[in-house]
Amino acid sequence: MVVRRRPQRGHRFTESPVLQLALQGWRSRMVGLLLMGAFLALVARGFYLQVINNDFLQEKGDSRYRRDIEVSASRGKITDRNGDMLAVSTPMKSIWAIPGDARTMAAPQKQQLAGLLDMSVRELDGKIASEKTFVFVKRQVAPETADRIAALKLPGVHQEKEYRRYYPTGDMTAHIVGFTGVDDKGLEGVELAFQQSLLGHAGSRTVIRDRRGSIVEDVGATKPPQDGKDVRLALDSKIQYLAYSHLKAAVDTNNAKAGGAIVIDARTGEILALANWPTYNPNNRQHLSGAQLRNRAITDTFEPGSVMKPFTAALALERGKVRFDTVINCAPGRLTIGSATISDAHPHGALTVAEVIQKSSNVGTAKIALGFPPKEMWEMFDSIGFGQAPNLGFPGEVNGRLRPWKNWRPIEQATMSYGHGIAVSLVQLARAYTVFARDGELMPLSLTKVDDGPVRGTRVFSPQTMREVRAMLEMAVQPGGTAPKARVPGYRVGGKTGTAYKIEGGVYARKYIASFVGLAPISEPRLVVAVMIDEPTGGAHYGGDVAGPAFSQIMGGALRTLGVPPDGALQVAEAEAGKGRL
């Protein structure tokens, strides 16, 4: 018998009495709304950050990874008048580090890096111990050394291109060219005087770096650097070498403390040479001293002594107070003014004005000077540049000392006529002598090459007066004068000696400044040369004996270098005989 079961009624899963939960409908709706609100908030925040406040995020990102790298500009070259190189920038590398990364270097890696950079490991550790994000480890590293460092792939150690200044002529031109610092900015000389022209303008390059400092890619525009402008000096390297070498020899021969020499082209006012001793090597300044650094020809002043006498004579001739052959009684070799007495080194009797200059009589010069009102004599000194800077634009130029005429006493006026009581620099003195070379025109001086031909100066004296003074200056180097050792074989030259006590602590010391300033050829002057020797102690101290021979060698060599034709019949044997008389 078959029993049929009654089919049971089916139930849906959600209607199971076991599984069904009693949930309130508002709760599920609230959860849904909260989830929807959170999603909308995320969308709004993303929109705000990515669209509205994008600059802030971009700035933060750039500050971590974007860098503007300076692209160094090459400093302009300095050349002499013929294009010979005096200063040039050579490519170098700077080694820098991210200290936090560099500190992860292993000890052997530190030893390798320190050895290549010629420093101790302790010094290296001191640099990378910094809390900064960037430090220079060493600057101006040779490219080959930098390449060896790059090959080590050291963590946190990087390189940038920069330049180092090199001076091919070294100590010979140090005082006029000067030098730059580690940042390639001028610190002395022409390097400082022409800083704005030489420096140029750095470019820039925008890049993305990773956290280790490595460049990932370039972004944005690259601004190319503008290299500095070249400066072409009036200096002639051949004449500069003559001035430098003969000045050094004169300082050595006379066991002197220091010296200076300058050569000026009388046609243009160009400075063809400027040398000082002692000097220094601008390529290696580790042990540089103040005495070596001083540009004595421009920055130091001294009482010039008898080299001032021709100006006093010129003023007297110009004002008609005397003639070339007017006789001045210089006996007995002394002149008392108030409580002071002026003396000649060698007593003289009656001398013409020309002989007063030839034999360098203090008494004769003082008598001529006392015939002028103080104001007239002061105005003459002022008109030839004393008491004012020479306006070369060179660092350290000095005014010298020329006291106001209202304060002059008769004895001061007398002593200033022969170079005591007045202080000048060597460059001021050389410039003043251009009035004798240029028929009464005072020439402006130039450190840079003049391309416009002869330059006009400022009229101070008449040509006739200057012709007469040139004749007196020529007599001074002839037998019977104070400087036959200054003669130049084959050329007619003229000039004046100077011998003066130095002032130390406001009083005259038993130390001398010996000088000679002259011009040549006398028939048509081309050059003015001034030589100063400080504290000669080799047995002679007069300007004709100490500075005269150096003048002769510098002037003769410079005239031949420039191809100036001889204008005299003086033979070498005669010149040597004349040099032996003093």
C-alpha positions in Angstrom: 0.0 0.0 0.0 1.3 3.2 -1.1 1.2 6.1 1.3 1.3 9.5 -0.3 2.8 12.3 1.7 1.2 15.6 1.7 3.4 18.2 0.1 4.7 20.8 2.6 4.3 24.5 2.0 7.7 26.2 1.0 9.2 29.3 2.8 11.5 32.0 1.4 14.9 32.3 3.1 14.3 35.8 4.4 11.1 34.6 5.9 12.7 32.0 8.0 11.6 32.4 11.5 15.0 31.5 12.6 17.0 33.9 10.5 14.7 36.8 10.3 15.9 39.8 12.4 13.8 42.6 13.5 15.6 45.6 12.0 14.3 49.1 11.9 14.3 50.7 8.4 15.7 54.2 9.4 19.0 52.7 10.5 19.8 51.2 7.2 19.0 54.4 5.5 21.2 56.4 7.8 24.2 54.1 7.1 23.7 54.5 3.5 23.5 58.3 3.8 26.7 58.3 5.9 28.6 56.2 3.3 27.3 58.5 0.5 28.4 61.6 2.5 31.9 60.3 3.1 32.2 59.5 -0.6 31.1 63.0 -1.5 33.5 64.5 1.0 36.4 62.6 -0.5 35.4 63.8 -4.0 35.1 67.4 -2.7 38.5 67.2 -1.0 40.1 65.8 -4.1 38.6 68.5 -6.2 39.8 71.2 -3.8 43.3 69.9 -3.7 43.7 69.1 -7.3 41.8 72.0 -8.8 41.2 74.9 -6.4 44.4 74.6 -4.2 46.7 73.0 -6.8 49.4 75.7 -6.4 50.0 74.8 -2.7 50.5 71.1 -3.4 52.7 71.9 -6.5 54.8 74.3 -4.3 55.3 71.6 -1.7 56.2 69.0 -4.3 58.6 71.4 -6.0 60.3 72.3 -2.8 61.2 68.6 -2.3 62.1 67.6 -5.8 62.3 70.6 -8.1 65.5 72.7 -8.2 66.8 75.8 -10.0 70.4 75.1 -10.7 72.7 78.1 -11.4 74.7 77.8 -14.6 78.0 79.6 -14.0 79.1 82.3 -16.4 82.7 82.4 -17.4 84.5 85.6 -16.2 85.8 87.8 -18.9 89.5 87.5 -19.9 92.1 90.2 -19.1 94.7 90.7 -21.8 97.5 93.1 -22.5 97.4 95.6 -25.4 98.7 92.9 -27.8 96.2 90.3 -26.8 98.6 88.3 -24.6 96.6 86.6 -21.8 97.0 88.0 -18.3 93.9 86.4 -16.6 91.6 83.6 -17.8 89.0 81.4 -16.2 89.5 77.6 -16.4 86.6 75.1 -15.8 86.7 73.4 -12.4 84.2 71.4 -10.3 82.8 72.0 -6.8 82.1 68.9 -4.7 79.0 69.2 -2.6 77.0 66.8 -0.4 73.6 66.1 1.1 74.9 65.5 4.7 72.1 63.1 5.7 72.9 60.8 2.7 76.7 61.3 2.8 76.9 60.1 6.4 75.9 56.6 5.1 79.2 56.3 3.4 81.3 53.4 4.6 84.7 54.1 6.2 86.7 53.0 3.1 84.6 55.3 0.9 85.3 58.2 3.2 89.0 57.5 3.1 88.9 57.4 -0.7 87.0 60.7 -0.9 89.2 62.5 1.6 92.4 61.3 -0.1 91.2 62.6 -3.5 90.3 65.9 -2.0 93.6 66.2 -0.1 91.9 66.4 3.3 91.7 64.3 6.4 88.8 62.0 7.2 88.1 64.0 10.4 87.8 67.2 8.3 85.4 65.4 5.9 83.3 64.1 8.8 83.1 67.6 10.2 81.6 68.9 6.9 79.0 66.2 6.5 78.0 66.3 10.2 76.1 69.5 9.4 72.3 69.6 9.9 72.0 71.5 6.6 70.5 70.0 3.5 73.5 71.2 1.4 77.2 71.7 2.1 80.2 72.3 0.0 82.9 69.7 0.6 85.5 71.4 -1.5 85.4 74.0 -4.3 87.6 74.5 -7.4 88.5 70.8 -7.7 90.4 69.8 -10.9 88.1 68.1 -13.5 90.2 64.9 -13.6 89.9 64.6 -9.8 86.2 65.3 -10.0 85.8 62.5 -12.6 87.5 60.0 -10.3 85.2 61.0 -7.5 82.1 60.7 -9.7 83.3 57.1 -10.7 83.1 56.1 -7.0 79.3 56.7 -7.0 79.3 57.8 -3.4 76.0 58.3 -1.6 75.0 62.0 -1.2 78.1 63.3 -3.0 77.5 65.5 -6.1 79.3 68.0 -8.4 78.6 71.3 -10.1 80.6 73.2 -12.7 82.4 76.4 -11.7 85.5 78.4 -12.8 88.9 79.1 -11.3 91.0 82.2 -12.3 94.4 81.5 -13.7 97.2 84.2 -14.2 99.7 83.1 -16.8 102.1 86.0 -16.0 102.1 85.3 -12.2 103.9 87.7 -10.0 105.1 89.9 -12.9 101.7 91.6 -13.3 100.1 90.7 -9.9 99.8 94.3 -8.6 98.0 95.6 -11.7 95.9 92.6 -12.6 95.0 91.6 -9.0 93.0 88.5 -8.2 89.6 87.0 -7.5 88.3 85.0 -4.5 86.9 81.5 -4.4 83.5 82.8 -5.7 85.2 84.3 -8.8 84.7 87.9 -7.7 87.5 90.5 -7.9 89.3 91.3 -4.7 92.3 93.4 -5.9 93.6 95.3 -8.9 91.9 95.3 -12.3 89.9 92.3 -11.3 88.2 94.5 -8.7 88.2 97.8 -10.6 86.4 96.2 -13.6 84.3 93.7 -11.6 81.0 94.6 -13.2 82.3 94.2 -16.7 84.3 91.0 -16.1 81.7 89.1 -13.9 79.0 88.4 -16.4 75.6 87.0 -15.5 74.9 83.4 -14.4 72.2 81.4 -16.2 69.7 78.9 -14.7 68.4 75.4 -15.3 65.3 74.0 -13.7 65.4 70.3 -13.0 63.7 67.5 -11.0 65.9 65.7 -8.5 65.2 62.5 -6.6 65.8 62.3 -2.9 69.4 61.5 -3.4 70.0 64.6 -5.4 70.4 63.0 -8.8 68.8 64.8 -11.7 65.8 63.0 -13.1 64.8 65.4 -15.9 64.9 69.0 -17.0 61.7 71.0 -16.7 60.8 74.5 -17.7 63.0 76.8 -19.8 66.8 77.0 -19.5 68.3 80.5 -19.3 71.8 80.5 -20.8 74.6 82.3 -19.0 76.1 85.6 -20.3 79.9 85.4 -20.1 81.7 88.5 -18.8 83.3 91.0 -21.1 87.0 90.9 -21.8 89.2 93.8 -20.7 92.1 94.8 -22.8 94.7 96.7 -20.8 97.1 99.3 -22.0 99.9 97.2 -20.5 102.6 95.9 -22.7 103.9 92.5 -21.4 107.4 93.0 -22.8 107.7 96.5 -21.2 106.2 95.2 -18.0 108.8 92.4 -17.9 111.6 95.0 -18.3 110.2 97.2 -15.5 109.6 94.2 -13.2 113.0 92.6 -13.7 115.1 95.8 -13.5 113.2 97.1 -10.5 113.8 93.8 -8.7 117.5 93.9 -9.6 117.7 97.5 -8.3 116.0 96.6 -5.0 118.4 93.6 -4.6 121.5 95.5 -5.6 120.8 98.3 -3.2 119.6 96.0 -0.4 116.4 98.0 -0.3 113.1 97.4 1.4 110.9 97.9 -1.6 110.4 99.7 -4.9 108.1 100.7 -7.6 108.3 101.6 -11.3 105.8 102.9 -13.9 106.0 103.6 -17.7 103.6 106.0 -19.4 103.0 106.6 -23.1 103.2 110.4 -23.2 101.1 110.5 -26.4 98.0 108.7 -25.0 98.5 108.6 -21.2 98.4 104.8 -21.3 100.1 102.9 -18.5 102.4 100.5 -20.4 104.0 99.0 -17.2 103.4 99.2 -13.5 105.6 97.1 -11.2 106.2 96.7 -7.5 108.6 94.8 -5.4 108.1 92.8 -3.2 105.3 91.0 -5.1 103.3 87.8 -5.0 102.0 84.9 -7.1 98.3 85.3 -7.5 97.9 81.6 -8.4 99.2 80.6 -5.0 98.3 83.1 -2.2 98.6 80.8 0.8 101.4 82.8 2.5 100.5 86.2 1.2 101.6 89.1 3.4 100.6 92.8 3.5 104.0 93.9 2.3 103.6 91.8 -0.8 100.1 92.9 -1.5 100.6 96.6 -1.4 100.6 98.3 -4.7 103.1 100.9 -3.7 103.1 102.8 -7.0 99.4 103.7 -6.5 98.6 103.4 -2.8 101.7 104.6 -1.0 102.8 108.2 -0.7 106.2 109.7 0.1 108.0 113.0 0.1 109.5 113.1 -3.4 112.5 115.4 -2.8 114.3 117.1 -5.7 112.1 115.6 -8.5 109.8 118.6 -7.7 112.4 121.2 -8.5 111.6 121.4 -12.3 108.0 122.4 -11.5 109.2 125.3 -9.4 111.5 126.4 -12.3 108.7 126.0 -14.8 106.4 128.3 -12.8 109.1 130.9 -12.5 109.8 130.8 -16.3 106.1 130.9 -17.0 105.5 133.9 -14.9 108.5 135.7 -16.2 110.2 135.8 -12.8 113.4 134.3 -14.3 114.9 133.3 -17.6 116.8 130.1 -18.5 120.2 131.9 -17.8 119.1 134.1 -14.8 121.8 133.8 -12.2 120.9 132.8 -8.6 123.4 133.2 -5.8 123.5 129.9 -4.0 126.6 130.7 -1.8 127.6 129.6 0.8 125.3 126.6 0.2 123.0 127.5 3.1 119.8 129.6 3.5 118.3 130.5 6.9 114.6 131.2 7.0 113.4 132.1 10.5 114.9 129.5 12.8 115.4 126.9 10.1 118.4 126.5 7.7 118.2 125.0 4.2 121.5 123.4 2.9 122.8 122.0 -0.3 124.3 118.5 -0.4 127.3 120.1 -2.1 127.8 123.9 -1.7 127.6 126.1 -4.8 128.2 129.7 -5.7 126.4 131.5 -8.4 124.3 129.2 -10.6 121.9 129.9 -13.5 118.4 128.7 -13.2 119.3 125.8 -15.6 122.3 124.9 -13.4 120.1 125.0 -10.3 118.1 122.1 -11.8 121.2 120.4 -13.2 123.1 120.4 -9.9 119.9 120.1 -7.8 120.5 123.1 -5.5 118.0 123.3 -2.6 119.1 126.9 -1.9 118.6 128.1 -5.5 115.2 126.4 -5.8 114.0 127.9 -2.4 115.1 131.4 -3.5 113.1 131.0 -6.7 110.0 129.7 -4.9 110.0 132.5 -2.3 109.4 135.0 -5.2 105.8 133.7 -5.5 102.7 134.3 -3.4 101.9 131.0 -1.7 98.5 130.8 -3.5 100.2 130.9 -6.9 102.5 128.1 -6.1 99.7 126.0 -4.6 97.6 126.5 -7.7 100.5 125.2 -9.8 100.8 122.1 -7.7 97.1 121.5 -7.8 97.0 122.0 -11.6 99.4 119.1 -12.2 97.4 116.7 -10.0 99.1 116.8 -6.6 96.7 116.5 -3.6 94.1 114.7 -5.7 93.6 111.1 -6.8 94.7 110.4 -10.4 91.2 109.0 -11.3 92.4 105.8 -12.7 89.4 103.9 -11.2 92.0 101.7 -9.5 91.4 100.4 -5.9 93.3 102.2 -3.3 94.2 105.4 -5.2 95.3 108.1 -2.8 95.2 111.9 -2.9 98.6 112.5 -1.4 99.1 115.5 0.8 99.0 119.2 -0.3 98.2 121.5 2.5 96.1 124.6 2.0 98.2 127.6 1.0 96.7 129.8 3.7 98.6 127.7 6.3 102.0 127.9 4.6 104.9 129.5 6.4 107.8 130.8 4.4 110.0 127.8 5.4 107.2 125.4 4.3 106.9 127.1 0.9 110.7 126.9 0.5 110.9 123.2 1.4 107.9 122.3 -0.8 109.7 123.8 -3.8 112.2 121.0 -3.5 109.9 118.2 -2.5 109.7 118.2 1.3 106.4 118.9 3.2 104.4 117.5 0.3 103.5 113.8 -0.3 102.7 112.2 -3.6 102.3 108.7 -5.0 104.6 107.4 -7.8 101.8 107.4 -10.3 100.9 111.1 -9.5 104.6 112.0 -9.9 104.8 110.2 -13.3 101.6 111.8 -14.5 102.9 115.3 -13.5 105.9 114.8 -15.7 103.7 114.4 -18.7 103.5 118.2 -18.8 107.2 118.2 -19.8 106.7 115.6 -22.4 103.6 117.1 -23.9 104.6 120.7 -24.2 102.6 121.8 -21.1 99.6 119.4 -21.3 98.8 117.3 -18.3 97.7 113.9 -19.6 94.8 111.8 -18.2 96.0 108.3 -17.5 94.4 105.1 -18.7 94.7 101.5 -17.6 93.0 100.2 -20.7 94.1 100.4 -24.3 93.4 103.7 -26.1 92.3 103.1 -29.7 91.5 106.7 -30.7 95.1 107.9 -31.3 96.8 110.8 -29.5 94.8 112.2 -26.6 94.5 115.8 -25.6 95.5 116.8 -22.1 94.8 119.9 -19.9 97.0 122.9 -20.7 99.2 123.9 -17.7 102.3 125.5 -19.1 103.2 127.0 -22.5 105.2 125.0 -25.0 108.1 127.4 -24.8 108.5 127.0 -21.1 108.4 123.3 -21.5 111.2 123.3 -24.1 113.4 125.2 -21.7 112.7 122.9 -18.8 113.4 119.8 -21.0 116.8 121.3 -21.8 117.4 121.6 -18.0 116.3 118.0 -17.5 118.7 116.9 -20.2 121.5 118.7 -18.5 120.8 116.8 -15.3 121.8 113.5 -16.9 124.9 114.9 -18.6 128.4 115.1 -17.0 128.2 117.7 -14.2 124.5 116.8 -13.5 123.2 114.5 -10.7 122.2 111.5 -12.8 124.7 110.6 -15.6 123.9 107.0 -14.7 120.4 107.5 -16.1 121.6 108.1 -19.7 120.4 105.7 -22.4 122.8 104.8 -25.2 121.6 106.2 -28.6 118.8 108.4 -27.1 118.6 111.9 -25.6 116.9 111.6 -22.3 116.2 114.0 -19.5 115.0 113.7 -15.9 115.4 114.6 -12.3 116.7 112.8 -9.2 115.0 112.7 -5.9 116.5 111.9 -2.5 114.3 112.4 0.6 114.1 111.3 4.2 111.2 109.1 5.2 108.7 110.1 7.8 108.0 107.6 10.5 105.8 108.4 13.5 105.5 112.1 12.3 109.2 112.7 12.3 112.0 112.3 9.8 113.9 109.1 10.2 117.4 108.4 8.9 116.0 106.4 6.1 115.8 107.4 2.4 113.5 107.3 -0.6 115.5 107.4 -3.8 113.8 108.2 -7.0 114.2 109.3 -10.6 111.6 110.5 -13.1 112.5 111.2 -16.7 111.4 111.3 -20.3 112.7 110.3 -23.8 113.5 111.0 -26.5 114.0 114.6 -25.6 113.7 115.7 -29.3 110.1 114.2 -29.4 109.2 112.7 -26.0 107.4 109.3 -26.2 107.7 107.8 -22.7 107.8 108.9 -19.1 109.4 106.5 -16.7 109.4 106.9 -12.9 111.4 104.7 -10.5 111.3 104.7 -6.7 113.5 102.7 -4.3 112.5 102.5 -0.7 115.2 102.4 2.0 118.3 101.6 0.0 121.0 100.4 2.4 123.6 99.0 0.0 126.1 101.9 0.4 124.4 104.5 -1.8 121.2 106.4 -1.2 121.1 109.2 -3.8 118.4 109.0 -6.5 121.0 109.3 -9.3 123.0 106.3 -8.0 120.1 104.1 -6.9 117.1 104.8 -9.2 119.0 106.3 -12.2 120.5 103.0 -13.5 117.1 101.2 -13.3 115.5 104.1 -15.2 118.2 103.8 -17.9 117.6 100.1 -18.4 113.8 100.3 -18.3 113.7 103.4 -20.6 116.2 102.0 -23.1 114.4 98.6 -23.3 111.0 100.2 -23.7 112.1 102.6 -26.5 113.6 99.7 -28.4 110.5 97.5 -27.8 108.3 100.2 -29.3 110.7 100.8 -32.2 111.3 104.4 -31.3 114.2 105.6 -33.5 117.3 106.9 -31.7 117.7 110.7 -31.6 121.2 111.0 -30.1 124.8 110.0 -30.9 125.7 108.9 -27.4 127.8 105.8 -27.6 127.7 102.9 -25.2 131.3 103.5 -24.1 130.5 107.1 -23.2 127.4 106.1 -21.3 129.4 103.5 -19.3 132.1 106.2 -18.5 129.4 108.6 -17.4 127.9 106.0 -15.1 131.2 105.5 -13.3 131.5 109.2 -12.3 128.9 108.9 -9.4 
